[in-house]
Amino acid sequence: MHSTNTTKVGASVPENFELTLVKNERRADTRLLAKHLGNQHKNVFELVKNYKADFEQLGKVTFQTEALPSGQLEKYALLNEDQAYLLLTYSRNSAKVRALKVKMVKAFAEARRAAEVRQVEYLPAYHQLHDAIKVAANGSPNERFIHMNANKALNQLAGVESGQRAGAGSLQQSILAVGSALAAQALQNATDGHGLHKRIKAALEPLTGILALPEVHHEN
């Protein structure tokens, strides 16, 4: 059984096509592809297996195995963007296939935007904040908790679960970046390790108020 850090695919089919995060790369799960196509998953999976050589001209196919509640093992594949589009070229150009193509174009485009925002905006701001915490803590034995509490506050602000930042959408990445920058700025004049979390919380309050407005929605 292969083990990969992936997000779970739900039982119901969402309006939008949800990509699966695998080591910071977004991929299409053949189980979800089958649901959107209205096909049996075994047929979609067999197609990938039978034409594996074709698919692997576009990158290595990631095959996975997951235990079902029944105790049986289910095999599936996680396809990169090019492989997912190739799969659709092997399907008749029905209304469902055309609709799925549109959903996939949107999903992969958003994934690219999120990845760019993460690299250009979020990660520099993240390091800036935690460098500022280290300096402001000045050797305090509570420094580790200050880092943890700052991360919790930012996750809550952006609506991101712990450990899921890499898979967050572009809007959430931007919120994390702005929040981190504001928090880092609030620590610039700190003279000791006391009250750092209060400073961070106070710095995030204006952004929290803006995001709480009815017209502002976080991405799922």
Disulfide bonds with the S-S distance in Angstrom:
none
